[in-house]
Structure formats: structure tokens, C-alpha cells
Amino acid sequence: PVAKRAVAEAAQHDKVPRPVGFVPPPPPCPGKIRHFRI
Amino acid sequence: VPAAPPLAPLGCDDPEAEAAAEFAVNYINGHSHHGYKFALNRVDNVRVVSQGLNNDIMFLELDLLETTCHILSPTPLANCTVRSLTQHAVEGDCDVKLQKLDGKLSVLASKCHSHADSSEDLLQICPDCPLLASLNNTEVLATVTAALNHHNSKTTDPYLRLLEIGRARIQYHPVHSVSVEFAVAATNCSAGEAKENAGVCQLLPEDQSNFGFCTASRLIRPSEDLSVDCQLYGHQPGVTYSQPGQDTS
């Protein structure tokens, strides 16, 4: 019989290990504010 | 052979997006005939659609801010101060479609609209700050008229005519005052000649045009006072002014 692994467990194993201190890149848009936001 | 990975979407702060935004802002200011120059505040969004090799269409959503430089001013945009929040800032939202062909940018279409910061927001940070007033407010019109007459009565420069009112703010407390900014142009009369009959004074022809800018502040209460400062830019070849309603959008 095929035992289905719990999704959480599978997801845990499938998740790509991220290096410690990994900071996701900022979203490409909107860009930086040069003066101030109205 | 595995397909090439899809290009990462262009980021709003990528150099290519910034260069396109700067090109678009210069185009917008170069094709505007009234009001003030606008500076880039933020690239809200950028979308690139490839049309083929070295041929892209770029869609930009830009957030601009009004500067203190009138559109007729020769001051380079880089030297124009962005109007601060307490001066009742004005924001411009522009959608611009550009083509980048063999690395060369051109604007295919642009659409902008501007709006002032909300009075509530301004009064929250600055309860006594004067607020922008309508340009056809009677106190505004009276202040512009009084200021221009005051300047023309005191100057040895050419007699100046009003081109357009750029902005006006009114404060009601702790004092009641009106401050205005307006664009002017030199006429073919001296101020002295104009005293005789200002009606004959005409704006100088295009090849001799001399535009300028005035700021004035009129205290109404607790006592009347008026201060005016007008500066002429000098002749700028190729710079013209079209009366509102005559120019294309």
C-alpha cells in the first residue's frame, strides 16, 4: 500500500533550504520614492 | 535544447527603466505649455513588450511632483526645487508609452493628470499653512492685478502683461493673506509709455519674446500690505507661449 505523506511534511521536505539570513529581493515595482509620498 | 529562461521582468529601479522615465519626464515638460515643470518622484510600474530584435514597447506609470519652476523658466529641471508638502504639493500621474528601437527611445503616447495634496492631509501636518485657492477666486484676481500694477508703476523695465496665474494660496489665520505666482511677458512699451495708454502695448514678437515670473504676497488683515517680485528670463529662442485653450493636449 502507498502511504500518502502528510502535505505539511512533504512540503517541509520539498522546500528548498534557504541559506541563513536569506533576504528575498525587493519586488521589481513600484520603485523607490525620490522625494515624498502624497 | 532547453528554451532560454524567460527574461526577468524589468524592475522599476533598473537603470533601463530609470533612463526611460527620465526621457519621458523631459518629453512631458517639453510638451507642456502651462503651469510648472514636474520632476520624477517614483516609477510606479514598467512593462516591456518585445516587438522583435532590439525593438521594445515600454509602458511606464510615473508618479511626478510639481516643482517651483514655471514651464517657461530656462532653469534646468535638475535645478528646480520640488514643492514641499507644506507649500501644498501637487502630484502628477502619467502613463507613457515609449518605443526603444536599436537603443533609441521615443515617446509614442503620454497622458497625465495632476492633483493637489488633500487639504485635510496638509492641515494635519501644518494647521496654519495656506491652502491652494482657485485661480479665479476674486481675492486671487485682485492680488494679481494689484501686484502687476504695483510692479509696472515702479519699474524702469518694459511694461509687463499677465500671461497666466500659476498658483495661489490663501491663509485666514493667524493673518489673512493671499500669495500668488504668475507668468508675465514684456511688451513693446516702457512702463512710462504705458501710463499714457497701456492699451497700445503689445507682447513682443516671437523672435524677441521676453517672458518672466512674478511672486506676490498681499496682507489683508490685520493691515494691508503688498510685496511683489518680478524677474524677466531674457529672450529664449524657440520658447513660445500659447494662450490656454489654444494648444493641443
Boltz contact constraints between the chains, C-beta under 6 A:
constraints:
  - contact:
      token1: [A, 28]
      token2: [B, 9]
      max_distance: 6.0
  - contact:
      token1: [A, 28]
      token2: [B, 11]
      max_distance: 6.0
  - contact:
      token1: [A, 29]
      token2: [B, 12]
      max_distance: 6.0
  - contact:
      token1: [A, 29]
      token2: [B, 45]
      max_distance: 6.0
  - contact:
      token1: [A, 30]
      token2: [B, 12]
      max_distance: 6.0
  - contact:
      token1: [A, 30]
      token2: [B, 42]
      max_distance: 6.0
  - contact:
      token1: [A, 30]
      token2: [B, 44]
      max_distance: 6.0
  - contact:
      token1: [A, 31]
      token2: [B, 12]
      max_distance: 6.0
  - contact:
      token1: [A, 31]
      token2: [B, 13]
      max_distance: 6.0
  - contact:
      token1: [A, 31]
      token2: [B, 42]
      max_distance: 6.0
  - contact:
      token1: [A, 31]
      token2: [B, 43]
      max_distance: 6.0
  - contact:
      token1: [A, 32]
      token2: [B, 13]
      max_distance: 6.0
  - contact:
      token1: [A, 33]
      token2: [B, 42]
      max_distance: 6.0
  - contact:
      token1: [A, 34]
      token2: [B, 41]
      max_distance: 6.0
  - contact:
      token1: [A, 35]
      token2: [B, 41]
      max_distance: 6.0
  - contact:
      token1: [A, 35]
      token2: [B, 65]
      max_distance: 6.0
  - contact:
      token1: [A, 35]
      token2: [B, 82]
      max_distance: 6.0
  - contact:
      token1: [A, 38]
      token2: [B, 89]
      max_distance: 6.0
  - contact:
      token1: [A, 38]
      token2: [B, 91]
      max_distance: 6.0
  - contact:
      token1: [A, 38]
      token2: [B, 117]
      max_distance: 6.0
